[in-house]
Structure formats: structure tokens, C-alpha cells
Amino acid sequence: MKISIFSVVYKDLPLEEALDRIKAKGVDSVEVGAGGFIGKDHCNPGELLKDKEKLKKFSDAFKSRGMEINCLSCHGNPVHPQKALADEYHQDIKDAIDLASELGVEKIVTFSGCPGDSDGAKYPNWPVSPFPEDFQTIVKWQWKEKLIPYWTEMGKYAEGRGVKIALELHGGYSVHTPYTMIKMREETGCKFIGGNLDPSHMWWQGIDPVKAARYLNAKDCMFHFHAKDAFVDSEYVSYYGLTDMQSFGTTYGRGWQFRTVGYGHDLKTWADIFSTLRAAGYDGVISIEHEDGYMSTEEGLNKAVANLNQTVITEPAASVKAFDIDDKFLA
């Protein structure tokens, strides 16, 4: 496994300066923001694909520092009920796939998106209860009419370019649990569609990330990992619930909050996650996503890197040599 940093934490800095800061932390693998909600400050795929000189300069910024791009991220909602928005997010995903193929980057990260409740809807509808039965009708329609057709087509597009799509399991979107990720994989029938597991989004939903990792890897559909912690506050979650609708800007007083690695769960818990990933066969990127409202970017990243250096398994496993057992123990 290899530690990475998601570059959008430095989106206000020029790419070169952002890479220098990441490199100074002992990290040489980068997840690059490339569209959708997170913007294109460091990477505008559509622009780079049209300008070979800009593309070379972009690529050289990494090569000259001995750094690699492990994925392009373009989180958006390509099945948004408002067509103009859906088309914009779709184009971002398509451009990111094309640029990843051009650069030899193995995957992109995005969201599954969430449709509305009908063709005439204006906003996404994310049902979280099977009752009243109307919600079940909505979910069935969303998957049959919007999600499966869209991702079947995009899966084929990505496969044709040799690029994997990692859908982040994230509340508010149709793929948000191991079950919905595996459902997407099986119903599209595309092996180039898999998951991006972020433990923070599991914890606030009441899902054990260790078990989630097992489920995803058992189906060979875990492509990426975001290293972000979460703290569920028993006092406030009892009042607001896990579906707390307060702004993330409400750092203190929410039912749950994003935290830096090690500040929501202890390092033994994180070590268990990485041991499970190793046992399940995942040996990919562990990408730090900083969203801790209690800490500055620098402090949050420094603490995350330090804690991950203690828990991430980065070297190949040693071969276990069998030893002879005295015959008397076998009698």
C-alpha cells in the first residue's frame, strides 16, 4: 500500500507549489482534482487534452519531482434531474477518463450520482427509509431507468480506454454502502466499475469499515481508499440523528464530524482496516482527504501522515517458512 494526498487541499496554490508541499511530507503519490464539485484548479482535463504543450508541462510537474498521479477525481452528479447540470458532470467524468487514458493513470474517482424521483424532478431524491412504500418505488425507478443505463454505458466507455471508475461510497448518493456498490457492479456487469472506500462515510452510517472492506474485496470491486476519520458524538447524534442536516461548517454541535486520521478512532482500529485490506488482496493507494474543521490543512495533513506511517502496511509480506514438527507431537 502507498500513502497519497488528495491535492484539492492545496487548490488555492499553483500546482507546482502544491506538489512541493506534498513531497516535503514524504509523500510522492497524488490524487488530483479534475472536475465536478472539487473544481479544476490543478487539472482541467478538457483543456489539457486540446493542448499538448500544457499537457506536457502538467505531466512534467510530477515527473521532475519523482511523483506519480494515482488517480483523477471529478466528483459530481451525472444523473442529476436537471439536464444542464447532469451534462456538465457527465462531460467532466468523460474528460477525466480520456485524460487518465492519455497519461497512463489507471483510474478516476467520482460519485454514482443520485437521480430525482421522476423525469420531471428538479432535485435529487435520496430515500433513506423503506416506509412509506413510495420510497421503494422511487429507488426501483432510479436504478432501472437512470443509474444502471448510465453506468453501463460509462463503464463500457472507460473499459474501452483502459481506465477504472471508482465510485465513492457516500451518503446522499445512490451508491453509499457495500451493498449498493456491489449491486452497481453486478447489474452493470462491468469489471471496470468498483468502489472508493472512505471509512468516515461508513462510520457515520453505522457501517464497520473493516467488514465493508471485506465485502468489497470479496467481489473484487475495491479500487481506491480515502483516509479520513469521523467522530460520532453520542450527545448530539441522540438529538439530530445520523442524518444530521446541519452544515459541515457547524464544527462543534453536529451529530458527527469528519476528523483527521486517529482523531475519531484509535490507531488500532486503523491498523485493523489495513490488515484486512492486506488479507483481502488490496494493495493500492491510501489517499488522505483532509476535511477536519478542528485543524489547519498543514496540521491535519502532518498528523494524518504520521499516524498512517504507523499503521499502513507498505512492504510486501514476508514469506512464512514452515518448520519441522517433532514426530512425537503427531503421535
Secondary structure, 3 states (H helix, E strand, C coil): CEEEEEHHHHCCCCHHHHHHHHHHCCCCEEEEECCHHHCCCCCCHHHHHHCHHHHHHHHHHHHCCCCEEEEEECCCCCCCCCHHHHHHHHHHHHHHHHHHHHHCCCEEEECCCCCCCCCCCCCCCCCCCCCCCHHHHHHHHHHHHHHHHHHHHHHHHHHHCCCEEEEECCCCCCCCCHHHHHHHHHHHCCCCEEEEECHHHHHCCCCCHHHHHHHHHHCCCEEEEEECEEEECHHHHHHHCCCCCCCCCCCCCCCEEEECCCCCCCHHHHHHHHHHHHHHCCCCEEEECCCCCCCCHHHHHHHHHHHHHHHCCCCCCCCCCCCCCCHHHCC
